[in-house]
Amino acid sequence: MNSQNARQLAFLTLRDIHKGAYADVALDRFLRASNLNDINRKFATELVYGSVRRQRTLDAIIDQLGKKKAHQQPTDIRTILHLGLYQLRYLTNIPVSAVINTTVELAKENKFAGLSGVVNALLRQYDRISTPNQDPLILPENLVERLGIFYSFPDWIIELWLKQWGEAETEKLCDWMNQTPAIDLRINPLKTTIEEVETAFKAADILVRKIPHLPQALRLMGSTGAIQKLPGFQEGFWTVQDSSAQMVTHLLDPQPGEIIIDACAAPGGKTTHIVELMQDVGKVWSCDRTPSRLKKLQQNAQRLGLKSIEICTGDSRNFSQFTNLADRILLDVPCSGLGTLHRHADARWRQTPENVKELAILQKELLDSGSKYVKPGGILVYSTCTLHPLENEQVIKDFLASHPNWQIELPAANSPIYSFVAPEGWIKVLPHREQMDGFFMVRLRSTAEGFNK
Ligand SMILES: C[S@@+](CC[C@H](N)C(=O)[O-])C[C@H]1O[C@@H](n2cnc3c(N)ncnc32)[C@H](O)[C@@H]1O
């Protein structure tokens, strides 16, 4: 198997993605069926995720240089051009002649011999007009379009971010979302210590580093191969979870012996963290409406050796049996995921402003019903992995306006995450500032005894 097989695999995967398949699902399917070696698997992954992420930029180049605009090209030729242009523009380690020859070859192998001349001409022209000081891509004057084309994002996301943070920060955020994501681990303190895990990784020649403020977090530095083969995985010594997701459970601050509801729990990243912090003493009701994802939660809990979890399948808006039951509830609600676009190459093209509005309605309903499941005086944490104010600040403001017995509560001053709290009392993690996934989280406490009844 050589790198041309990796390009062919990338082409077939992209073809499925353009027919509607999820990028990670399609890639996983093709990689499983292939016998590519590790280097070529990595190369195919880079080609697929890179071409999907950079789609708008690559189309703009085709629009600029092609006789036909990108959307007028035959779909497969457009995909092949994406692959070639992606390598020319973003990968520095492949000679130009190799990129052009292999891309032309790809067109011929896939029965487009007649159009291989078009591929050849467009790639050569791109190379001809590229100089170290001059980007061949001509950008429009309009700021939103300019950033959208240069960083390859839809205009509505650029507009949303410009409004919140201005031009310089939006550029940094876009740039961050185009990088390959880091992998963080959360050490299971019921089975091991962070030092023991560090030592095991060092012995396996894998570089890790601690994350400031987060007592259980280690970041893998560089690529590592299959996660399941890393030291300590099978033993349940750690779980993969981004640092910002770890912050959510520290904000909830569950205590041993308590009753906790995790209302949107699957696949269990936060449920398992809650149980670890409770030293596996007490009860966590892990609810979710997607049975297949709850199965993963059970597998994770089993691997980590955790016992205090009770599964509850269904719509968390309808669990009247939970009224006034919990000491604390976590609502890690479904969201548009704009804080984790670097992890899901196609998500920026799937989400829409209309979808965000629908999600905000569901989020408000989940928050409203979830608040009824907490004992008077109890705690609620609301969190999302998005950076959309309609799903974050606005949901909380509306909730507080209509629920006068709830108010924002800061974490304790000695909490690991205290320094992240914004003046408004919530935490909004900006990836390019904190080097973590984008997240929003806030802790609320009910004040009036009996008000929930
Ligand atoms: C952000 S994910 C939760 C991630 C999880 N907390 C973790 O840390 O692994 C949101 C979850 O909400 C679930 N969900 C969506 N609508 C729901 C509803 N009405 N009731 C219960 N669960 C719901 C989805 O199935 C999805 O698993």
PDBQT file of the ligand as one rigid body, heavy atoms in Angstrom, charges set to zero:
ROOT
HETATM    1  C1  LIG A 501     -23.625  17.194  24.472  1.00  0.00    +0.000 C 
HETATM    2  S1  LIG A 501     -24.207  15.585  24.386  1.00  0.00    +0.000 S 
HETATM    3  C2  LIG A 501     -23.883  15.014  26.014  1.00  0.00    +0.000 C 
HETATM    4  C3  LIG A 501     -22.446  14.631  26.267  1.00  0.00    +0.000 C 
HETATM    5  C4  LIG A 501     -22.252  13.996  27.636  1.00  0.00    +0.000 C 
HETATM    6  N1  LIG A 501     -22.720  14.848  28.695  1.00  0.00    +0.000 N 
HETATM    7  C5  LIG A 501     -20.795  13.646  27.896  1.00  0.00    +0.000 C 
HETATM    8  O1  LIG A 501     -20.110  14.373  28.592  1.00  0.00    +0.000 OA
HETATM    9  O2  LIG A 501     -20.346  12.607  27.382  1.00  0.00    +0.000 OA
HETATM   10  C6  LIG A 501     -25.931  15.803  24.437  1.00  0.00    +0.000 C 
HETATM   11  C7  LIG A 501     -26.737  14.547  24.631  1.00  0.00    +0.000 C 
HETATM   12  O3  LIG A 501     -28.106  14.933  24.811  1.00  0.00    +0.000 OA
HETATM   13  C8  LIG A 501     -28.921  13.876  24.355  1.00  0.00    +0.000 C 
HETATM   14  N2  LIG A 501     -30.284  14.435  24.202  1.00  0.00    +0.000 N 
HETATM   15  C9  LIG A 501     -30.762  15.258  23.240  1.00  0.00    +0.000 A 
HETATM   16  N3  LIG A 501     -32.030  15.604  23.497  1.00  0.00    +0.000 NA
HETATM   17  C10 LIG A 501     -32.383  14.990  24.661  1.00  0.00    +0.000 A 
HETATM   18  C11 LIG A 501     -33.561  14.952  25.442  1.00  0.00    +0.000 A 
HETATM   19  N4  LIG A 501     -34.657  15.620  25.094  1.00  0.00    +0.000 N 
HETATM   20  N5  LIG A 501     -33.549  14.203  26.576  1.00  0.00    +0.000 NA
HETATM   21  C12 LIG A 501     -32.447  13.510  26.934  1.00  0.00    +0.000 A 
HETATM   22  N6  LIG A 501     -31.291  13.514  26.225  1.00  0.00    +0.000 NA
HETATM   23  C13 LIG A 501     -31.268  14.246  25.110  1.00  0.00    +0.000 A 
HETATM   24  C14 LIG A 501     -28.231  13.417  23.092  1.00  0.00    +0.000 C 
HETATM   25  O4  LIG A 501     -28.601  12.087  22.804  1.00  0.00    +0.000 OA
HETATM   26  C15 LIG A 501     -26.746  13.560  23.476  1.00  0.00    +0.000 C 
HETATM   27  O5  LIG A 501     -26.240  12.329  23.917  1.00  0.00    +0.000 OA
ENDROOT
TORSDOF 0
